[in-house]
């Protein structure tokens, strides 16, 4: 395994760990901002998974646009959630 593959795999594992921990925290507290953060990190986990597949599994296919779209959608979910929760106060 190359250093790049290891680095991307660690990014995937970190995003997954954050998503799981944020989901567990939301379920125990019910705090809505944790929900939006967890949704964002699930999307970032998907983005990192697509990056690993794109760069190391399917080298002949280019999934760069899909990676950018999932990352953008993940960040948009978090921004929307922050605006939604700020509007409720």
N, C-alpha and C positions, 0 to 999 in steps of 0.2 A: 504494500500500500504506500502510495506516495504521500509526501507531506501535505500536498494540496487536498487529496482525498480525505486525509485525516482531519484537516482543518475544517473542511466543509461538513464532514460527518459530526464533528464536535459542535459546530453551529446548529446543525439539525437537532442534536441531542439537547443542547441548551434551550432552544426554542420550545421543544417538546416538554422539557421539565418546567419551564415557565408557564406554559399553557396548562399543564396538569395542576400545578400549584395554584395558579390563579382561579381555575375552575373549582378546585376544592375550597378555596377561601370564599368564593362567591356562594357556593352551596351552604357553607356553614354560617355566613354572615348575612347574605341577601343584599349586600351593598351593590348597587347597580353599576357603579364604575368598574368594579371588579369583573362584572359580566362583559362589558365592552372591552376591557383589557384582555380578558381570556379569549374573546372572539378574535381580537387582533393577533394574539400569539398563536392561535390555531391556524390562522391564515399564514403567518410567518413560518410556521412549521411546514405547512404545505409548500410555501415558496422555497424553503431550504431543501425540502425533499425533491422538488422538481429540479433544483440546481444540481443536486447529487446525481440524479438520473440523467440530466442533460449533459453534464460534464464527464461522467465516468461510466455510464451504462450505455446510453444511446448516442454515441459520439457522432454518428452520421446524420442525426436530426438536430435541428436548431430549435430549442424551446425557450430562447431568450425572451421573446415577446410574451409568452405565457408566464414566465417568471416575473417579468416586470408588471404584468397585469395583476397577478395575485398579490404581489407586494403592495401595489397601489391600492387595491381593494382592501387589503388588511389595514393599511394606514387610514384609509377613508372611513372604515368602520370605527376605528378608535377616535378619530376627529369628530365624527358624527355623534358618537356616544358622549364625548366630553361636552359638545355643544348642547346636546339633549339634556344632560344632567345639569348643566349650568343654567339652562332655561327654566328648569323646574324650581330653582331656588328663589 
